[in-house]
């Protein structure tokens, strides 16, 4: 196949027809649609429709949900003119994503690749309940059967309301692209740009970029070619994961990418209110709005609560976690999830220590972080045993936001001689492996302050600590003057 023919027509919503859904875009940036059969209800729930610009004469493309807050599509959908670079940041034109259930969500940010026609589009609010596509880990082999999906034109419709699919064969591949040909008369049409190309297992192998549009409505009747060009995505998993990870803000209760303030208020009547103050685009805070309030009759004791925050169910909103000391001495874990308005909802319980465990409430320090790298924040407990040993325990969060049993990682032996009053602890991903580790500043006997790191392994357990920086002996740092947030 020689170079694809550029077209000047504006991009309209891509649709998958029995022809070609995958690439269906000319290099000029106009959109195409799959000219194959209509997709069965719920068959491709992760595929979404994009509208870029105004409804009357804007552009239409197709995309795929790869995360609750991110859609993968073609960068060319957002180019001001064909072939121009798409800058990172807010899209130049208002962009709306229509989800499979009909919900419409605005796009707030674009993160394009520089080496191929692909971009991650961030949703202004998380698309709760949506299905995420499974990504392939390797490129398909030449001759492989592939399926394209899109919302572009078909052979007979300008703007189909439902996605269509097309059957394709892989011709060749290189480091960044795939060339494909539609089977029979299947072809990619305007509006299919950005749509997914799937292997036989239904895994994402590419994003459709350009096509000849043979057989598509509005195309020259003499054009019969069904070839198309798609962008490889099997090697972009790390980039997508890193983009999602960097977008997560601490204490972001409504999932808009900005950290918010959350207040726990202990009322005089014994009730306890959880209030949210949402951050604005200028960094200021809004009015505190009440979420769940524990009634005065609830009998919660403020001195029996150890609170942590984190995204415990993986929906990109910060929730409230709590360890509560029961009247029988057991310690029960609770989770108050944040809703899409950023308000903490009623708490539900999960793991509780056995009644005979005899945990000492005053020996517990509670921290939070994603120690196993699964996208959900976990609970990490530092326990100061009576014999002088210090244990680091992990309670992994579940998909519903509840907590599992505490499992021991590294334990400092009693002979280690660590003084709990000489430790200032912090959590964070200190080595960049997407797992939360434990950091510590320790006051040495000679007055120096030494930094230590206990890395988390892939099971989410804290490993033995190693030392790094230490203040010079003559620095004379005052331990009581130090706060380590």
N, C-alpha and C positions, 0 to 999 in steps of 0.2 A: 504494500500500500504506500502510495506517495504521500506527500504532506496533506493534512486535512484542509478542506476549503473553508476559509474564513467567511463569516456572514455578518451582515450589518444589522439584521433584525434585532429588536430588543429582546432581552431574556424574559420569558414568561414562565409560570409555574411548570416545572418538569414533571412529566407523567410517564409511567412505565407502560409500554404497550408490548404486545407480543414481539415487537421488533427489538429495539435495544434500549434497555433502561440504564445500563451502567454508565457509559460515558456520555452519550447523547448531547455533547456540547461542542460547538465549533470553536476554533481557537480564538475567534473574535469575542467570545464570551457570551454569545447568545445561548439560551437554554433549550434543552430537548426533552422529550418525554418517551417513556417506554411504550411501544406500540403492541405489547402483548396482552394477554388476558388479565382481567381484573383480579387482584389479590383476594383470597378468601378472607372473610372477617376474622380479625385477630391474628392472621398469619404472619404479618410483618409489623407488629405493634411498635417496634422501635423506630420505624421510618416516619418522618414528619415532613410537613410542607412548610416552606419559607416564603413569605411575602416581603419584598424589599422595595421600599418607596410607597407611593400611594396606590390605592386599590385600582384606580382607573388605568394607569399606564406604568405601573411599577414592574419589577422583575419577579419571576417565580422560580424557585429552585426546590430541591429535595435535600433532606439531611437525615442523619441517623443519631439517635440518642446513645451516647457512650458513657454518660454519667447523669445523675439526677439533675445536674445544673449545666450540662454541656452537650452541644450538638456538633457533630462532625459533618462538614460539607465542603464544597469547592470554594476556594478563595476568589475565583473568577466571578462568582455570583455578586461580589461586593466591589469589583473594580469599577472605577469611575468611567474609564474607557477601556476597550479590549487591550490586554497585554500590559496594563499598568499595575504597579505594585499596590497591594492593599495594606494600609498602615495598621499597626496594632492599636487597640483602644476602642472607643465607642464607634459603632458603624456610622458612616456619613449620612445614610438614609435610615429612617425608621424601619426596623425589621421586626417582624412578628412570626413566631413559630406556632403552627396549629398542630396540636397533639392528636393522637389517635382517638381520644374521647371527645374531641371538639374544643377543648380548652385552648385559648390563645395566650401566649406568653411573649413578652417583648425580649429582644436580645440587647444586652447591655454592654457587651465587650467582645472584641474579636482578637484572636491570637493566631496569626497566620504562620505557615512555614515559609521559608525562603527558598527551599530547594524543590518544591513541587506545588501543584495547584490544590492546596488543602488548607482549611482553617477550622479552628475550634471557636464556636460561637457560644458565649455564656448567656444563660437565661437569667432574666432579672429576678425571678423567684424560682426555687426548685420545683421541678415537675414531679411532684409526689405520685407514687403509684405507677410510674411509667416503666416500661421494659427496656433494659439496656442491651445493646447488641453484644454478642460474644465475638471477640476478635481472634482471627487466625494468627498463628505464630510463625507461619512460613508461607512463602508465595506458592501459588498453584503451579503445577507442571504444565508444559505445553500440551495442548489437546484436551485439557480439563474442561468439564462442563461447568458453567457458571450461570448465576441468575442475577439479573439486574432488577432493581425496584425503583419506581419513581412516580411523581405526581405530574409529569409532563403531558404534552399532547399525545393523542393516539392517532390511529389512522382516520378516525371519524369525529373525534371530539377536540375542541380547542382547550377546554379547561375541565378535565374530568374531576369529579369530586372525590374519587377514590384512587388509591395506588394501583398501578398495573405492574406486571412482571414480564420479563423477557428472557429467553434462553440464549446463551452465548457460548462460544468456544474460545479458549485462550490460544492466541497465535504465538506471541512472543512476550518476553518480559526482560526488563533490565533492572538496574538498581532502584529506579523510582517509578516506573510505569509498566502498564500492561496493555497490549493491543489485543482486541477481541473482535469477533465477528458474530453477528446475530444469526441464529439458526432459522431457516425458512425465511420468513419476512419480518422477523423480530428486529426491532431497531430502537435506538435511543432518540428521543425527540426533544423539542423545546420544553423546558421545565424539569427535565430529568437530571440536569447538572447537579452534582453534589450528592446524588443518590448512591446507595450502597451496591457494591458488587459482591456477591456471596458465593462461597464454595458449596460443595454438595452437602456439607454438614451444617449449612446455614451460618457459617462464620464469615465475618467481614474480611475481605482480602483487598478491597479497593474502593475508591471514590470515583464516580464517573465524571469525566471532564469534557470530552469532545466527541463528535460523531458526524457521519455523513448525512444522517437523518433520512435515509432512503425509506420511502413509503409513509412518512409522517405527514399529517394534514398540513397543507400550506407549503410543502416542499415541491420543487420542480418535479413534475410527474416522470421526467426522464431519469431522475436520480433513483437508482435501485440499490446502491451500496449500503450495506448495514454494518460496516466496520465502525469501531469506536476506540477511543483512548481513555484508559482509566489510570488513576494514580494509586500506586501501591500503598497499603496501610499496615501490612503485617509487621513491618519493622518500626512502627510509630508508637507502639505500646508504652515505651518508656517516656516519650515526649508527652503523650496524652496524660499519663499518670502524674508526671511532674507538673504539668500545667494545672491539673485539678488540685493537686496538693498545695501549690503556691497560692491558689485562689482562696484557700480556706482561711478565714480570719478567726482569731480567738474571740470567744464570747459573742459570736454572730448569731443572735437568737432568731432572726428572721431570714437568714440565708441570702442577704443582698451583697455580701462581700465586705461589709463594714462591721467593725467590732462595736458592740452595744454595751450599755451598763445594765446590770441586773442587781436589784436591791432585795434583800430579805429583811422584812420589817417585823419586829416582835411587838405587837400591840399590847397595850396595858391590860386588856381584857383576856390575854392569853392566846388570842388568835395570832397566826403568823401569815403574813402576806408576801407573795413573790411578785415583784414589780419590774417592768422592763422600760428602759429609756432608750429608744432607737437612735442611732447615730445618723446624722444628716450628711449630705454630700460635701459640706464644708468642714466636717469634723465635729460640729456641735451636736448637742444632745437634745432630744425631744422630751416631752412631758412623760413622767412615770405613769405607766398604765398597769392596772392590776391584772394579774393572771390568777392562778389558784390561790385561795386563802384557806389555810387550815382553820377550821372553826374553833372557837374557844373551848367547846366541848370535846374537841379532838384529843386533848390531853397530851399534846406534844411538849416535851421538855427541851428548851433551847440548849441546855447543857448536855443533852444526850444526843446532839446532832453534830456530825462531822460532814461538812459540805464540800463537794467538788463540782467542777463544771467541765463539760466536754460534749462532743457529738457522739452520744452513746449508741444511737441506732443508725448512724451513717447517712442521714438525710441532709447534711450540710447546715444544720441548725444546732446551736449550742443548747444543751439541756442541763438540768440540775440533777446531780447525783448526791446521794446521802447514805452514810452509815449511821444507823440509829441504835442506841443501846436500849434493848428491851428491859422490862422490869425483872425478867428472870435471868438477866445477865448475858443473854445471847446478843449478837450484833447482826442486825438485818440490813441488807442493802435495798435502797429505794431509788426509783428514777422518776423525775418529773420532766416529761418531754416538752419541747417548745413546739407550738403550732406555727402555721405559716404567717401569722401576724406577729410572731415573736413573743408570745405569752406562754409562761410555764403552766402546764396542765396538771391535774391531780396526779399524785404519786402512786406508783404501783411497786409492789415488793418483788424481790427475787431471792437471791441467796441469803441464807442465815446460818450463822455458826451453830454447831450442835450445842445444846444446853450445857453439856459437860466439858466444853472446850476450855472454859475458865480463862477467856481472854481478859487481859487487864486494859480497861478503857484508857487509862492514862499512859499506857505504853504504846499507843497507836498514833502514828502520823499517817495521814491519808493524802495521796497525790493522784494526779490523773494524767493520762497520755496514751497514745496508740502504740502500745509496746510490741504488738505482733504485726503491725503494718497492714491491717485489713480494712482500714478506713473508718474504724469505729474507735472511740476513746475508751480506754480501760481504766480500772482502778488499781493503784499500786500502793501497797501498805508497807510502811517501815515499822517493824515491831521490835521493841527493846525488851528482850527476855530477861527474866529475873536473874539468870546466871551471868549476865553481862554480854551475852551474844546478841547480835542484831540481825534480824532476818528481813529479806526483801521479798515480798509476796505479790503476785499478780492475780487479779480477778478480771478475766476477759469479758468484754461486753458482747451480748448476743444481738441478733438482727432486730429484736423487739426493744432493745435498749436495756434489758435486764442484765444482771451480772452473774457470772459463774463462780464456782468455788475458788477460794484463794489457794494458789499453788506456790510453793517455795522456790525461789531462785537462789541467789548467793546468800549465805549466812556468814557474817563475820564471827569467827569463833570467840568464845569467852576469853581466850588467851590473847586475842588481838589487841585488847587494851583500848578500844575506841570509846571515847567519852561522848555520850549523846549531847551534852551541852557544848561540845566543841565542833558540832556539825551544823552547817547551813546547807540545806538540800534544795536542788532545782531539778526540773525535768525538761527534756527537749531532745530533738533528734540531732545529737552532737556529731555523728559521723556521716549524716546524709543518706542513710539506708532506708529511710521511711519508717523507722521504728523509734519510739520514744525511749530514751535512755535516762539514767539517773546521774546527775552531776552533784558534786559536793565540794564545798570549801571546808577545810579542816584546820583547826587551830593547833599547831604543833606545840610540843612542850617548850620549845625555845622561843615561842611567840610568833614564828613565821606562819603564814597562811598558805596551805598547799591545796591545789585543785586536783580532784579525782573524778574519774568517769567510770560508771558501771554500765556497760553497753547491754542492750536487750538482744537476746538471740531470736531466731525465727519462731520460737514457741512463745515469745513474749515474756521470757524470764530474765531478770537482771543477773548479769555475770559478775565475776570478781572485779574489783575496782583496780584501776591503774592510775598512777599519779602523772601529773604534767607540770604545769607552772607552779612555782612557789615564790612568795615575796622574799626579797633579800632579808637576812637576819637583822640588818640595821634599819629596816624600813619603819619599824615601830608603829605598825597599823594597830588601831584600837578595835578589838573584836566587837565591842558593844556599839561602835559607831558604824558598823557595816550592816546594810540591808541587801539581801540577794533576792530580788524579785523572780 
